[in-house]
Amino acid sequence: MPLCLALLITGTALRQIDRIHFARRRPHTADAAGLIALQRTRANDLTPLLLLTGQWVQITGWWMLAAHGPLLATAAAAAAAVHFRHLQEISHYAVHGVLARTARANHLLAEAFAHHPLGLGPVTVRRRRHVRDHHPNACSLG
């Protein structure tokens, strides 16, 4: 059980690095355009990697915790489902090209941490269907 809890804590800490990076010295009175501009200047390829790694570390911790009884197994199933939904949402940002600094990093992170392990279709197909066909003006990365 201590290893399970250590993984849950480590995963949480890894995920919070991304949040702290984007929240530091954030103006509380900025309008939406100002916040978007600030986020774009802080975009990088490391904190999204830590965010996604943290998701999988926590999923592993919950999975291991499930072996410690039916109540914990139920909690673990619910928690893992939430983390899988988070992975889908994070990959959505990558498909739009706004998770990481570069298009290549967005593609690789989404493919390696969400699409491939979750059995989703290729990122290129999702990008074409979602961004280009569903709302083509949402992203200019073409």
C-alpha positions in Angstrom: 0.0 0.0 0.0 2.8 2.5 0.7 4.0 2.1 -3.0 0.5 2.8 -4.2 0.3 6.0 -2.2 3.8 7.1 -3.3 2.7 6.7 -6.9 -0.4 8.7 -6.4 1.5 11.5 -4.7 4.3 11.5 -7.3 1.7 11.5 -10.1 -0.1 14.5 -8.5 3.2 16.3 -8.1 4.2 15.8 -11.7 0.8 17.0 -12.9 1.0 20.1 -10.7 4.3 21.2 -12.3 2.4 22.2 -15.5 -0.2 24.0 -13.5 2.4 26.0 -11.4 4.3 26.9 -14.6 1.3 28.5 -16.2 -0.1 30.0 -13.0 3.0 31.8 -11.7 2.7 35.6 -11.8 -0.5 35.3 -13.7 -2.4 38.6 -13.6 -5.7 38.2 -11.9 -7.4 41.0 -13.8 -6.3 40.0 -17.3 -8.9 39.5 -20.0 -9.2 36.3 -22.0 -7.1 37.5 -24.8 -4.3 38.5 -22.4 -4.4 35.1 -20.7 -4.2 33.3 -24.0 -1.3 35.5 -25.1 0.5 34.7 -21.7 -0.1 31.0 -22.1 1.3 31.1 -25.6 4.5 32.8 -24.4 4.9 30.1 -21.7 4.2 27.1 -24.0 6.9 24.5 -23.8 7.5 20.8 -24.5 8.5 19.7 -21.0 5.6 20.5 -18.7 3.1 18.7 -21.0 5.3 15.6 -20.9 5.3 15.8 -17.1 1.5 16.3 -17.1 1.0 13.2 -19.2 3.6 11.1 -17.2 1.8 12.1 -14.0 -1.5 10.9 -15.4 0.0 7.5 -16.1 1.8 7.3 -12.8 -1.5 8.0 -11.0 -3.3 5.4 -13.0 -0.7 2.9 -12.1 -1.0 3.8 -8.4 -4.8 3.4 -8.5 -4.5 0.1 -10.4 -2.2 -1.2 -7.7 -4.4 0.1 -4.9 -7.4 -1.8 -6.4 -5.8 -5.1 -5.1 -6.4 -4.0 -1.5 -10.1 -4.7 -1.3 -13.5 -4.2 -3.0 -14.0 -0.7 -1.7 -10.6 0.5 -2.9 -11.1 -1.4 -6.2 -14.3 0.6 -6.7 -12.6 3.9 -5.9 -9.7 2.9 -8.2 -12.1 2.2 -11.1 -13.7 5.6 -10.7 -10.4 7.4 -10.4 -8.9 5.6 -13.4 -11.9 6.5 -15.5 -11.4 10.2 -14.6 -7.7 9.9 -15.5 -8.6 8.3 -18.8 -11.0 11.2 -19.5 -8.2 13.6 -18.6 -5.9 11.9 -21.1 -8.6 12.2 -23.8 -9.0 15.9 -23.0 -5.2 16.5 -23.0 -4.9 14.8 -26.4 -7.7 17.1 -27.6 -5.5 20.1 -26.8 -2.6 18.4 -28.6 -4.8 17.8 -31.7 -5.5 21.5 -31.7 -1.8 22.2 -31.5 -1.9 24.1 -28.2 -0.6 21.5 -25.7 3.1 21.9 -26.4 5.2 24.5 -28.2 5.7 22.6 -31.4 3.4 20.7 -33.8 5.8 17.7 -33.6 5.7 17.6 -29.8 1.9 17.9 -29.8 1.6 15.0 -32.2 4.2 12.8 -30.4 2.7 13.4 -26.9 -0.8 12.7 -28.0 0.2 9.6 -29.9 2.4 8.1 -27.3 0.5 9.0 -24.1 -3.2 8.8 -25.2 -4.0 7.6 -28.7 -1.8 4.5 -28.8 -2.3 3.2 -25.2 -6.0 3.9 -25.2 -6.6 2.3 -28.6 -7.7 5.6 -30.3 -7.2 6.2 -34.0 -4.1 8.0 -35.3 -3.6 11.6 -34.3 -3.4 12.7 -37.9 -6.9 11.2 -38.6 -8.4 12.7 -35.5 -6.8 16.1 -36.3 -8.3 16.0 -39.9 -11.7 15.0 -38.6 -11.9 17.2 -35.6 -10.0 20.3 -36.4 -10.2 20.6 -40.2 -13.7 19.2 -40.7 -15.5 20.0 -37.4 -14.2 23.5 -36.8 -11.6 24.6 -39.3 -11.1 28.1 -37.9 -10.1 26.9 -34.4 -6.4 26.2 -35.3 -4.1 27.6 -38.0 -1.5 24.8 -38.0 -3.3 23.3 -41.0 
